[in-house]
């Protein structure tokens, strides 16, 4: 049977002529499941042909073609962007439709009239010549009522894009996006030469999709060496050079002169699944951080390349995203320095009686108030907003801190951070905990160490400050009250961490290893700063 399976692969296509029974089909599926780490040839199979296949009502079905690109351990495959470019080339050869929908594998269509909405923009003569893509919001099903992990990302997905629409257009989310095929082949005025006429976006396909010539050429463009010495990934298709190929591709299209449209209908166009355990959320954010800094610190940085290509207002919008991970620096400082100073009786903020203290309070309360009003205006409740604030802090001092270091090391060639697909698979017990809004720890991830350290240090600093005040040292209270307020706010945000450390016995509790490491490092940090503050 193994020889027959290998024969199928060597043929370069899957066909009932080569797989004769369920046993062989199951063996083939298991063998193919290991492709992510093995060398294998391209596989292209026409499952449905719109000229011949009909549904039970007699209507013709659309084309359905299975594509598995060739991979080799000796050739870079460029992760998701590389897979999308193979699909782009194969579809250009076989059908060459003028519009393309990119969709993550865990997303599905939730509204059958979405294509009609999209066509309204495509055929609008006022925007049609430079319209590159149409972006729908990335929305999720199955998120619990309080969105424990802040996966809705209200600002990024619902609040910022309408503002960007007033400039050059919304950025590319990576899913729920309709592209004009022509936009992926050069700027609006010049089409990049593809090397063969069949890959031209304006080419009229004449061969049937299952003809030998079409399949042979499709296998050729799906090979792992096809892109060598070509402009794919640099001037054509989805762009390489970063782990966040979606933002980078949309950014480069905007730089080339293409515009985009954000469409947010009342009924969600697409729905998908979000990660429902903390380690997957933080790993995903770390990957984003590395990829965003790859863009911000590259020759295509929005500060330099973007401002020349699009102008300052649009490039500043992209700067907010590409340098987003750097927020980890001030967040980490505020999470550790003021409470450590409080433990040593040292003030880093003005006295509460001084006018400058009111400026601090005004800025903090104003920022929190604006953020809450934006959430409320978008239909979110207080618990969702509070969970988003908690996750903002946890992401910044863990994922973005690690990602910033990783990105800088990668910039100087000391790291090769890879792409890890975010898991959306959970067991029943984990799902029950998520439905109750309980944070899932469970595994010993280094990403849990910084938040646990912050929780421990701020807890003891807040207790120490309260002891000083209740002992009648009013001058200390006046001097350190702002630091106590900050520590108290962090303590409230860290309540699920305290719960996972001391109050839980389920499989999602904080691992003992993480508790010991975080406590040890917190002690070292306190000892080091005690010598500094003397």
RODO-2510 file (C-alpha; in nm, 4 decimals, decimal comma):
residues 534
     n   res          X          Y          Z
     1     x     0,0000     0,0000     0,0000
     2     x     0,2845     0,2402     0,0847
     3     x     0,4213     0,1965    -0,2684
     4     x     0,0792     0,2840    -0,4128
     5     x     0,0560     0,5974    -0,1958
     6     x     0,4019     0,7090    -0,3029
     7     x     0,3025     0,6434    -0,6628
     8     x     0,0072     0,8804    -0,6192
     9     x     0,2410     1,1502    -0,4881
    10     x     0,4871     1,0984    -0,7695
    11     x     0,2055     1,1409    -1,0190
    12     x     0,1572     1,4892    -0,8754
    13     x    -0,2202     1,4582    -0,8464
    14     x    -0,4874     1,2734    -0,6496
    15     x    -0,7229     1,0593    -0,8529
    16     x    -0,9662     0,7721    -0,8033
    17     x    -0,7548     0,5908    -1,0639
    18     x    -0,4740     0,5632    -0,8108
    19     x    -0,6615     0,5345    -0,4785
    20     x    -0,8964     0,2411    -0,5041
    21     x    -1,0511     0,1905    -0,1596
    22     x    -1,1159     0,3486     0,1775
    23     x    -0,8180     0,1775     0,3382
    24     x    -0,5762     0,3271     0,0880
    25     x    -0,7464     0,6655     0,1105
    26     x    -0,7080     0,6655     0,4906
    27     x    -0,3423     0,5627     0,4598
    28     x    -0,2853     0,8391     0,2070
    29     x    -0,4463     1,0970     0,4362
    30     x    -0,2276     0,9940     0,7302
    31     x     0,0827     0,9952     0,5094
    32     x    -0,0049     1,3374     0,3740
    33     x    -0,0600     1,4747     0,7261
    34     x     0,3163     1,4744     0,7791
    35     x     0,3799     1,7046     0,4864
    36     x     0,4397     2,0129     0,6991
    37     x     0,7838     1,8843     0,7929
    38     x     0,8644     1,6585     0,4949
    39     x     0,9664     1,7066     0,1323
    40     x     0,6760     1,6415    -0,1014
    41     x     0,5656     1,7280    -0,4549
    42     x     0,2790     1,9532    -0,5542
    43     x    -0,0661     1,7964    -0,5604
    44     x    -0,3469     1,9520    -0,7619
    45     x    -0,6818     1,7820    -0,8051
    46     x    -0,9992     1,9103    -0,9679
    47     x    -1,2774     1,8061    -0,7308
    48     x    -1,5630     1,9955    -0,8995
    49     x    -1,5803     2,1279    -1,2550
    50     x    -1,8365     2,4039    -1,3109
    51     x    -1,9006     2,2768    -1,6635
    52     x    -2,0065     1,9289    -1,5579
    53     x    -2,0879     1,8952    -1,1854
    54     x    -2,4376     1,9828    -1,0624
    55     x    -2,6098     1,9927    -0,7248
    56     x    -2,9239     1,7964    -0,6376
    57     x    -3,1431     2,0711    -0,7884
    58     x    -2,9646     2,0530    -1,1217
    59     x    -2,7703     2,3787    -1,0891
    60     x    -2,4044     2,3823    -1,1894
    61     x    -2,1598     2,3920    -0,8991
    62     x    -1,8572     2,6245    -0,8893
    63     x    -1,5078     2,4977    -0,9555
    64     x    -1,3417     2,3338    -0,6560
    65     x    -0,9709     2,2580    -0,6854
    66     x    -0,7500     2,1055    -0,4172
    67     x    -0,3970     2,2487    -0,4143
    68     x    -0,1045     2,1253    -0,2053
    69     x     0,2132     2,3124    -0,2952
    70     x     0,5509     2,1481    -0,3285
    71     x     0,7797     2,1808    -0,0272
    72     x     1,1458     2,1044     0,0194
    73     x     1,3673     2,1274     0,3258
    74     x     1,6254     2,3068     0,1127
    75     x     1,3907     2,5791    -0,0150
    76     x     1,2193     2,8542     0,1894
    77     x     0,8416     2,8265     0,1718
    78     x     0,7593     3,1693     0,3237
    79     x     0,4793     3,0429     0,5456
    80     x     0,1273     3,1727     0,4760
    81     x     0,2367     3,4302     0,2181
    82     x     0,4109     3,1582     0,0174
    83     x     0,0996     2,9393     0,0258
    84     x    -0,1187     3,2293    -0,0883
    85     x     0,1148     3,3049    -0,3780
    86     x     0,0985     2,9419    -0,4944
    87     x    -0,2818     2,9613    -0,4868
    88     x    -0,2653     3,2939    -0,6717
    89     x    -0,0523     3,1475    -0,9522
    90     x    -0,2450     2,8214    -0,9807
    91     x    -0,5799     3,0029    -0,9911
    92     x    -0,4438     3,2442    -1,2516
    93     x    -0,3446     2,9502    -1,4714
    94     x    -0,6683     2,7546    -1,4281
    95     x    -0,9460     3,0172    -1,4030
    96     x    -0,8004     3,3693    -1,3691
    97     x    -1,1073     3,5206    -1,2062
    98     x    -1,0744     3,8951    -1,1529
    99     x    -1,1632     3,8805    -0,7807
   100     x    -1,0030     3,6781    -0,4998
   101     x    -1,1273     3,6087    -0,1468
   102     x    -0,8635     3,5278     0,1157
   103     x    -0,9981     3,3467     0,4184
   104     x    -0,8399     3,1746     0,7178
   105     x    -0,9235     2,8052     0,7446
   106     x    -1,1245     2,8596     1,0639
   107     x    -1,3454     3,1328     0,9111
   108     x    -1,6728     3,0786     0,7257
   109     x    -1,9255     3,2879     0,5358
   110     x    -2,2095     3,4141     0,7549
   111     x    -2,4020     3,6211     0,4990
   112     x    -2,4802     3,5027     0,1435
   113     x    -2,5148     3,8588     0,0107
   114     x    -2,1554     3,9522     0,1033
   115     x    -2,0342     3,9101    -0,2591
   116     x    -2,3078     4,1513    -0,3711
   117     x    -2,1889     4,4096    -0,1188
   118     x    -1,8387     4,3661    -0,2528
   119     x    -1,9484     4,4093    -0,6158
   120     x    -2,1129     4,7417    -0,5289
   121     x    -1,7668     4,8792    -0,4573
   122     x    -1,5953     4,7015    -0,7465
   123     x    -1,8299     4,8577    -1,0033
   124     x    -1,8367     5,2043    -0,8483
   125     x    -1,6732     5,4176    -1,1224
   126     x    -1,5589     5,6761    -0,8671
   127     x    -1,3223     5,4340    -0,6879
   128     x    -1,2859     5,1399    -0,9275
   129     x    -0,9590     5,2383    -1,1049
   130     x    -0,7475     5,2313    -0,7877
   131     x    -0,9488     4,9967    -0,5652
   132     x    -0,7144     4,7174    -0,4565
   133     x    -0,9051     4,5292    -0,1877
   134     x    -1,2162     4,5332     0,0298
   135     x    -1,1813     4,4423     0,3946
   136     x    -1,4573     4,3032     0,6178
   137     x    -1,4076     4,2940     0,9973
   138     x    -1,2630     3,9787     1,1515
   139     x    -1,5338     3,8674     1,3925
   140     x    -1,5578     3,5538     1,6031
   141     x    -1,8171     3,3082     1,7232
   142     x    -1,7882     3,1191     2,0506
   143     x    -1,6292     3,4037     2,2484
   144     x    -1,7699     3,4058     2,6013
   145     x    -1,9933     3,6905     2,7121
   146     x    -1,7105     3,8926     2,8725
   147     x    -1,4399     3,8119     2,6138
   148     x    -1,1931     3,6921     2,8769
   149     x    -0,8846     3,7180     2,6528
   150     x    -0,9773     4,0402     2,4747
   151     x    -0,9777     3,8638     2,1377
   152     x    -1,2315     4,1007     1,9829
   153     x    -0,9600     4,3694     1,9622
   154     x    -1,2227     4,6397     1,9263
   155     x    -0,9835     4,9188     1,8362
   156     x    -0,7972     4,7273     1,5689
   157     x    -1,0957     4,5575     1,4080
   158     x    -1,3928     4,7902     1,4541
   159     x    -1,2823     5,1387     1,5657
   160     x    -0,9639     5,2227     1,3727
   161     x    -1,0529     5,0962     1,0202
   162     x    -1,3398     5,3463     0,9588
   163     x    -1,0924     5,6248     1,0377
   164     x    -0,8358     5,4761     0,8011
   165     x    -1,1101     5,4657     0,5377
   166     x    -1,1013     5,8451     0,5344
   167     x    -0,7336     5,8425     0,4366
   168     x    -0,6052     5,5642     0,2118
   169     x    -0,8205     5,2783     0,3305
   170     x    -0,8273     5,0018     0,5912
   171     x    -0,5303     4,7710     0,6298
   172     x    -0,5381     4,4044     0,5316
   173     x    -0,6462     4,1764     0,8189
   174     x    -0,5360     3,8509     0,6531
   175     x    -0,8892     3,7125     0,6274
   176     x    -1,2316     3,8268     0,5082
   177     x    -1,0706     4,0226     0,2239
   178     x    -1,1662     4,0512    -0,1433
   179     x    -0,8744     4,1420    -0,3720
   180     x    -0,8788     4,2535    -0,7303
   181     x    -0,6343     4,0128    -0,8888
   182     x    -0,4770     4,2961    -1,0848
   183     x    -0,3758     4,4720    -0,7603
   184     x    -0,1359     4,1878    -0,6778
   185     x     0,0563     4,2322    -1,0036
   186     x     0,1933     4,5851    -0,9775
   187     x     0,0740     4,9413    -0,9300
   188     x    -0,2453     5,0768    -1,0947
   189     x    -0,0611     5,2052    -1,4010
   190     x     0,1977     4,9315    -1,4633
   191     x     0,1579     4,5543    -1,4532
   192     x     0,4713     4,3661    -1,3493
   193     x     0,5934     4,1194    -1,6113
   194     x     0,5207     3,7659    -1,4961
   195     x     0,7497     3,5768    -1,7322
   196     x     0,4774     3,3644    -1,8959
   197     x     0,1583     3,4996    -2,0575
   198     x    -0,0636     3,2510    -1,8703
   199     x     0,0218     3,4294    -1,5429
   200     x    -0,0855     3,7684    -1,6689
   201     x    -0,3906     3,8860    -1,4680
   202     x    -0,5590     3,9954    -1,7924
   203     x    -0,5028     3,6632    -1,9679
   204     x    -0,8149     3,4865    -2,0967
   205     x    -0,8040     3,1176    -1,9990
   206     x    -0,8889     2,8944    -2,2935
   207     x    -0,8010     2,5452    -2,1695
   208     x    -1,0439     2,3518    -1,9455
   209     x    -0,9293     2,3365    -1,5839
   210     x    -0,8686     1,9597    -1,5981
   211     x    -0,6839     1,9598    -1,9290
   212     x    -0,3322     1,8089    -1,9251
   213     x    -0,1725     2,1382    -2,0337
   214     x    -0,3434     2,3398    -1,7581
   215     x    -0,2582     2,0831    -1,4888
   216     x     0,1028     2,0548    -1,6046
   217     x     0,1547     2,4315    -1,5972
   218     x    -0,0243     2,4575    -1,2618
   219     x     0,2151     2,1986    -1,1157
   220     x     0,5077     2,3965    -1,2515
   221     x     0,4046     2,7237    -1,0847
   222     x     0,3314     2,5371    -0,7587
   223     x     0,6863     2,4009    -0,7356
   224     x     0,9103     2,5240    -0,4553
   225     x     1,1778     2,6525    -0,6958
   226     x     0,9482     2,8446    -0,9283
   227     x     0,9898     3,1759    -0,7454
   228     x     1,3712     3,1715    -0,7632
   229     x     1,5036     3,4800    -0,9426
   230     x     1,1519     3,6239    -0,9826
   231     x     0,9658     3,9208    -0,8347
   232     x     0,7165     3,7059    -0,6442
   233     x     0,6936     3,8169    -0,2832
   234     x     0,8728     4,1459    -0,3523
   235     x     0,6813     4,3211    -0,6304
   236     x     0,4095     4,0655    -0,7066
   237     x     0,1637     3,8700    -0,4966
   238     x     0,1601     3,8566    -0,1186
   239     x     0,4777     4,0062     0,0221
   240     x     0,7554     3,8242     0,2064
   241     x     0,9961     3,9396     0,4743
   242     x     0,7769     3,9410     0,7852
   243     x     0,5618     3,7112     0,9983
   244     x     0,2657     3,9499     0,9527
   245     x     0,2365     3,9156     0,5764
   246     x    -0,1201     4,0467     0,5829
   247     x    -0,0414     4,3936     0,7193
   248     x     0,2740     4,4130     0,5075
   249     x     0,0934     4,3194     0,1856
   250     x    -0,1799     4,5783     0,2418
   251     x     0,0815     4,8379     0,3348
   252     x     0,2820     4,7748     0,0173
   253     x    -0,0315     4,7931    -0,1969
   254     x    -0,1160     5,1284    -0,0394
   255     x     0,2385     5,2460    -0,1085
   256     x     0,1950     5,1473    -0,4752
   257     x    -0,1135     5,3660    -0,5069
   258     x    -0,3957     5,1182    -0,4470
   259     x    -0,6810     5,2106    -0,2139
   260     x    -0,8913     4,9877     0,0090
   261     x    -1,2440     4,9953     0,1477
   262     x    -1,3663     4,8858     0,4910
   263     x    -1,7172     4,7368     0,4920
   264     x    -1,8789     4,6630     0,8295
   265     x    -2,2381     4,5483     0,7680
   266     x    -2,4843     4,4957     1,0500
   267     x    -2,4813     4,1209     0,9914
   268     x    -2,1291     3,9782     1,0141
   269     x    -1,9997     3,8827     0,6698
   270     x    -1,7629     3,6193     0,8095
   271     x    -1,7196     3,4472     1,1446
   272     x    -1,4368     3,2417     1,2842
   273     x    -1,2815     3,0903     1,5943
   274     x    -1,0603     3,2669     1,8478
   275     x    -0,8054     3,1028     2,0803
   276     x    -0,9564     3,0301     2,4211
   277     x    -0,6510     2,9686     2,6355
   278     x    -0,3938     3,2213     2,7496
   279     x    -0,0770     3,0617     2,6164
   280     x    -0,2130     3,0510     2,2595
   281     x    -0,3217     3,4150     2,2817
   282     x     0,0200     3,5226     2,4090
   283     x     0,2121     3,3119     2,1550
   284     x     0,0038     3,4669     1,8761
   285     x     0,0758     3,8172     2,0073
   286     x     0,4472     3,7425     2,0337
   287     x     0,4483     3,6382     1,6679
   288     x     0,2678     3,9603     1,5778
   289     x     0,5240     4,1620     1,7733
   290     x     0,8179     4,0067     1,5894
   291     x     0,6495     4,0539     1,2512
   292     x     0,5454     4,4129     1,3167
   293     x     0,8981     4,5139     1,4166
   294     x     1,0321     4,3389     1,1062
   295     x     0,8309     4,5907     0,9036
   296     x     0,8989     4,8943     1,1208
   297     x     1,2751     4,8408     1,1250
   298     x     1,3126     4,7346     0,7611
   299     x     1,3899     4,9409     0,4516
   300     x     1,0118     4,9595     0,4011
   301     x     0,9563     5,1317     0,7352
   302     x     0,6507     5,3617     0,7393
   303     x     0,8732     5,6370     0,8819
   304     x     1,0879     5,6558     0,5684
   305     x     0,9536     5,4482     0,2785
   306     x     0,5887     5,4902     0,3733
   307     x     0,5978     5,8668     0,4265
   308     x     0,7530     5,9167     0,0813
   309     x     0,5055     5,6833    -0,0898
   310     x     0,1787     5,7723     0,0868
   311     x     0,2350     6,0948     0,2751
   312     x     0,2757     6,1588     0,6456
   313     x    -0,0852     6,1051     0,7743
   314     x    -0,1201     5,7543     0,6292
   315     x     0,2337     5,6500     0,7210
   316     x     0,1776     5,7632     1,0816
   317     x    -0,1266     5,5347     1,0931
   318     x     0,0915     5,2402     0,9923
   319     x     0,3578     5,3490     1,2447
   320     x     0,1008     5,2968     1,5218
   321     x     0,0881     4,9291     1,4270
   322     x     0,4448     4,8496     1,3211
   323     x     0,5890     5,0019     1,6405
   324     x     0,3040     4,8812     1,8621
   325     x     0,5305     4,6235     2,0373
   326     x     0,7492     4,9062     2,1716
   327     x     0,4656     4,9924     2,4102
   328     x     0,6041     4,7028     2,6112
   329     x     0,8898     4,9257     2,7286
   330     x     0,6904     5,1964     2,9144
   331     x     0,4301     4,9415     3,0266
   332     x     0,6966     4,7183     3,1817
   333     x     0,8594     5,0181     3,3502
   334     x     0,5287     5,1289     3,5040
   335     x     0,4439     4,7736     3,6093
   336     x     0,7686     4,7279     3,8052
   337     x     0,9508     5,0530     3,8862
   338     x     0,6835     5,2441     4,0911
   339     x     0,5901     4,9433     4,3106
   340     x     0,9559     4,8599     4,3719
   341     x     1,0146     5,2223     4,4670
   342     x     0,7103     5,2041     4,6970
   343     x     0,8571     4,8993     4,8741
   344     x     1,1696     5,1056     4,9385
   345     x     0,9761     5,4144     5,0474
   346     x     1,0938     5,6187     4,7484
   347     x     0,8553     5,8488     4,5593
   348     x     0,8683     5,8639     4,1792
   349     x     0,5499     6,0732     4,1370
   350     x     0,4593     6,4209     4,2714
   351     x     0,2971     6,4555     4,6132
   352     x    -0,0816     6,4436     4,6047
   353     x    -0,0896     6,8057     4,7306
   354     x     0,1204     6,9331     4,4392
   355     x    -0,0486     7,0639     4,1200
   356     x     0,1492     6,8207     3,9002
   357     x    -0,0291     6,5281     4,0631
   358     x    -0,3575     6,6465     3,9157
   359     x    -0,2041     6,6364     3,5677
   360     x    -0,1142     6,2700     3,6224
   361     x    -0,4655     6,1921     3,7421
   362     x    -0,6238     6,3870     3,4584
   363     x    -0,4194     6,2062     3,1915
   364     x    -0,4835     5,8611     3,3390
   365     x    -0,8543     5,9108     3,4027
   366     x    -0,8991     6,0798     3,0660
   367     x    -0,7327     5,7940     2,8777
   368     x    -0,9318     5,5278     3,0635
   369     x    -1,2530     5,7261     3,0250
   370     x    -1,2096     5,7733     2,6504
   371     x    -1,1270     5,4064     2,6043
   372     x    -1,4343     5,2957     2,7990
   373     x    -1,6640     5,5332     2,6061
   374     x    -1,5333     5,3957     2,2774
   375     x    -1,6041     5,0402     2,3928
   376     x    -1,9491     5,1354     2,5194
   377     x    -2,0346     5,3137     2,1944
   378     x    -1,9451     4,9917     2,0103
   379     x    -2,1860     4,7868     2,2206
   380     x    -1,9438     4,6387     2,4772
   381     x    -2,0150     4,6122     2,8484
   382     x    -1,7885     4,7077     3,1400
   383     x    -1,6598     4,3524     3,1916
   384     x    -1,5438     4,3266     2,8306
   385     x    -1,3654     4,6578     2,8600
   386     x    -1,1996     4,5580     3,1882
   387     x    -1,0845     4,2254     3,0461
   388     x    -0,9421     4,4098     2,7448
   389     x    -0,7489     4,6372     2,9830
   390     x    -0,6139     4,3350     3,1714
   391     x    -0,5050     4,1637     2,8518
   392     x    -0,3485     4,4882     2,7251
   393     x    -0,1235     4,4885     3,0319
   394     x    -0,0447     4,1156     3,0162
   395     x     0,0332     4,1290     2,6424
   396     x     0,2634     4,4263     2,6818
   397     x     0,4741     4,2898     2,9672
   398     x     0,4919     3,9362     2,8272
   399     x     0,4262     3,8816     2,4545
   400     x     0,5361     4,2222     2,3330
   401     x     0,8404     4,2315     2,5633
   402     x     0,9535     3,8905     2,4387
   403     x     0,8614     3,9830     2,0815
   404     x     1,0541     4,3105     2,0969
   405     x     1,3688     4,1353     2,2166
   406     x     1,3193     3,8578     1,9598
   407     x     1,2618     4,1106     1,6805
   408     x     1,5760     4,3069     1,7671
   409     x     1,7814     3,9878     1,7850
   410     x     1,6425     3,8779     1,4515
   411     x     1,7350     4,2161     1,3035
   412     x     2,1021     4,1582     1,3858
   413     x     2,0918     3,7931     1,2798
   414     x     2,0928     3,6283     1,6228
   415     x     1,7436     3,4759     1,6075
   416     x     1,5295     3,2894     1,3554
   417     x     1,1799     3,3089     1,5020
   418     x     0,9475     3,0727     1,3130
   419     x     0,5770     3,0688     1,2344
   420     x     0,3563     2,8676     1,4700
   421     x    -0,0075     2,8170     1,3812
   422     x    -0,2391     2,9280     1,6629
   423     x    -0,4288     2,6302     1,8026
   424     x    -0,8074     2,6563     1,8196
   425     x    -0,8607     2,3009     1,9565
   426     x    -0,9596     2,2618     2,3234
   427     x    -1,0767     1,9852     2,5545
   428     x    -1,4135     1,9828     2,7328
   429     x    -1,2798     2,0886     3,0743
   430     x    -1,0886     2,3772     2,9244
   431     x    -1,3960     2,4848     2,7326
   432     x    -1,6049     2,4796     3,0530
   433     x    -1,3513     2,6988     3,2325
   434     x    -1,3502     2,9408     2,9415
   435     x    -1,7301     2,9640     2,9418
   436     x    -1,7093     3,0670     3,3105
   437     x    -1,4528     3,3359     3,2281
   438     x    -1,1641     3,1608     3,4070
   439     x    -0,8152     3,2275     3,2717
   440     x    -0,6349     2,9167     3,1478
   441     x    -0,2707     2,8759     3,2525
   442     x    -0,1924     2,5053     3,2898
   443     x     0,1309     2,4887     3,0851
   444     x     0,4741     2,6116     3,1937
   445     x     0,5263     2,8928     2,9446
   446     x     0,7971     3,1589     2,9934
   447     x     0,5328     3,4119     2,8837
   448     x     0,3593     3,3634     3,2205
   449     x     0,6651     3,4692     3,4219
   450     x     0,6554     3,8522     3,3752
   451     x     0,2818     3,8893     3,4598
   452     x     0,3273     3,6663     3,7653
   453     x     0,6272     3,8731     3,8774
   454     x     0,4256     4,1938     3,8341
   455     x     0,1385     4,0430     4,0348
   456     x     0,3677     3,9436     4,3229
   457     x     0,5624     4,2704     4,3402
   458     x     0,2567     4,4951     4,3171
   459     x     0,0675     4,2905     4,5762
   460     x     0,3403     4,3271     4,8389
   461     x     0,4060     4,6920     4,7536
   462     x     0,0370     4,7759     4,7930
   463     x     0,0229     4,5928     5,1279
   464     x     0,3389     4,7690     5,2457
   465     x     0,2029     5,1091     5,1463
   466     x    -0,1215     5,0404     5,3322
   467     x     0,0745     4,9382     5,6434
   468     x     0,2717     5,2631     5,6353
   469     x    -0,0450     5,4727     5,6060
   470     x    -0,2383     5,2863     5,8764
   471     x     0,0589     5,3249     6,1080
   472     x    -0,0075     5,6958     6,1041
   473     x     0,2705     5,8109     5,8737
   474     x     0,0613     6,0669     5,6876
   475     x     0,3633     6,2250     5,5208
   476     x     0,4366     5,8882     5,3592
   477     x     0,0751     5,8583     5,2398
   478     x     0,0867     6,2025     5,0796
   479     x     0,4118     6,1194     4,9031
   480     x     0,3327     5,7663     4,7866
   481     x    -0,0425     5,7764     4,7235
   482     x    -0,0082     5,7850     4,3430
   483     x     0,2176     5,4811     4,3534
   484     x    -0,0341     5,3046     4,5756
   485     x    -0,3127     5,3832     4,3311
   486     x    -0,1055     5,2398     4,0451
   487     x    -0,0158     4,9282     4,2439
   488     x    -0,3802     4,8847     4,3470
   489     x    -0,4953     4,9072     3,9857
   490     x    -0,2422     4,6430     3,8800
   491     x    -0,3436     4,4208     4,1729
   492     x    -0,7077     4,4350     4,0586
   493     x    -0,6067     4,3439     3,7038
   494     x    -0,3962     4,0563     3,8343
   495     x    -0,6707     3,8972     4,0447
   496     x    -0,7031     3,5957     3,8045
   497     x    -0,3291     3,5364     3,8533
   498     x    -0,3621     3,5305     4,2333
   499     x    -0,6572     3,2973     4,1911
   500     x    -0,4516     3,0665     3,9670
   501     x    -0,1651     3,0672     4,2191
   502     x    -0,3527     3,0071     4,5446
   503     x    -0,7227     2,9349     4,4982
   504     x    -0,7510     2,6847     4,2127
   505     x    -0,6897     2,3113     4,1943
   506     x    -0,7991     2,2397     3,8350
   507     x    -0,5672     2,1669     3,5435
   508     x    -0,5722     2,5325     3,4405
   509     x    -0,4062     2,6628     3,7579
   510     x    -0,0657     2,8325     3,7530
   511     x     0,2119     2,5693     3,7240
   512     x     0,4281     2,5400     4,0347
   513     x     0,7398     2,5840     3,8237
   514     x     0,6215     2,9276     3,7044
   515     x     0,5346     3,0334     4,0622
   516     x     0,8842     2,9451     4,1883
   517     x     1,0624     3,1108     3,8952
   518     x     0,8523     3,4290     3,9183
   519     x     0,8957     3,4514     4,2972
   520     x     1,2716     3,3974     4,2713
   521     x     1,3122     3,6619     3,9991
   522     x     1,0865     3,9059     4,1844
   523     x     1,3079     3,8633     4,4929
   524     x     1,6230     3,9265     4,2908
   525     x     1,4651     4,2351     4,1325
   526     x     1,3659     4,3701     4,4743
   527     x     1,7146     4,3102     4,6141
   528     x     1,8782     4,4802     4,3177
   529     x     1,6534     4,7865     4,3315
   530     x     1,6923     4,8133     4,7107
   531     x     2,0632     4,8779     4,6589
   532     x     1,9854     5,1338     4,3893
   533     x     1,7262     5,3247     4,5956
   534     x     1,9503     5,3470     4,9042
***
